[in-house]
Amino acid sequence: MASPRTSSSRWRITCVITKPLSGMIGGRGHAMPEAIESYLGYYIFFWIGDGMEPVHVHVAKEQQPNATKFWITTETVELAKDTGTVERKDMGKILRYLRRNRQQIMARWLSRFGSADLKR
């Protein structure tokens, strides 16, 4: 069986995980971000065009272009870009929440984009 690894810095996920996120929010339209969850008053979402990048989510109180970005990696979740849309007091809680729901986030990504490259 071939290795799922496609490069030294990314992995391709080919399985589908069916466990839903609790409190899931449906898609938001063609040009809008797709909200996948709400936690502590923050939207957790990805943009419809995000499928060209490795798996990640954006987090902010509103679905906005400059939202804080988190990479979903082969092992964990990492802060990619802190734009100030997540209050410092909430950052650790958000990060822990994303880590607990990592598999479900990847499942939503796969459902939306059809494939998922992960940062290592």
N, C-alpha and C positions, 0 to 999 in steps of 0.2 A: 504494500500500500504506500502511495506517495505521501511525502511529508506535506502538511498544510502550509509550511513556510514558503513564502514567495520572494523574500529578500532578507538581508541580514537585519533590517530594522522593522519589518512588518510581518504579521501573520494574517492569513486569510481564514476567516471563519466560514464554514460551510454547513454547519448544523443549524437547526431551527429550534429555539427554546420557546415553549408555549405557555409557561407560567406568566399570567398577567401581572402588571403592577397594580397595587391597590390604588383606588381612586383615579384610574386612568382617564385622561381627557382625550377626546377624539381629535382628528385632523382639523386643520384650520383654513383650508382653501389653497389655491394654486400658488399665489405669490407670498403667502404668509408663512411664518414659522409654524411648525407642528409641535404643539404642546404635548408632552408625554406624561407629565406628572406635575403636581403642585405640592410644595412642602414648605412649611413655615412662612407661607405667603409669597413664596418665590415660584415662578414658572421654571420648569426644567424642560428645555425644548431643543430642537434642531431645525435648521432652515431646510426647506425643500431641496435646495441646491447643494447641501453639505455632503452628499454622497461621494464626491470626488476626493475628499480628505479621509484620513483614518477616523475611526469612530470617536465621536466627542459629543458633548452636550453644552448648551449655553444655559446660564442661570441668571435671572433678574426678576425684579418685582413686576416688570412689564416686559412683553416680548419686544425687545429692541435690538438694533444692529450691534451695539457696543456692549453686549452682555458678557459677563465673566464666562470663560471657557474652560472646560475640563476634558482632558484626554481619558478615554477608556482604554487601558493598556492590557497587555497579555496577563498581567498579574494583579493590577489594582486600578485606581483612579487617581490622576494627578492634576493639579492646577496647571493649566496651560497659559492663561492670560487673565490677570486680575485687573478688571476695568473699574472696580469700585462699585459694581451693581449689587454685590453681596456685602452686607455689613460685616465688619470684622468679627463681631460677637457671634455671628451665625455661620461663619466660614467653616469652622471645624464640624459643626452639626451637618451642614450641607455635604461636606466631603465624606463623612461617615455614612450618611444616607445614600449617597451615590455608590459608595463601595458595597454597601449591603444589597443594593439593587442593580449591581453591575450586569449580571446575566440577563435580567429583564430589559435593561436598556439596550443591550446588544440585540436581543430578540426584536425589539421595536425597530432598531436600525435595519436589521435584516429584512423585516417585514416591509419597511418603507423603501429601501434602496436595493435589496436583492443580494448584496454581498457586503462584507465588512472587513476592512483592513484594520489591524490593531497596531498601535505603536508598541515597541518592546520596552 
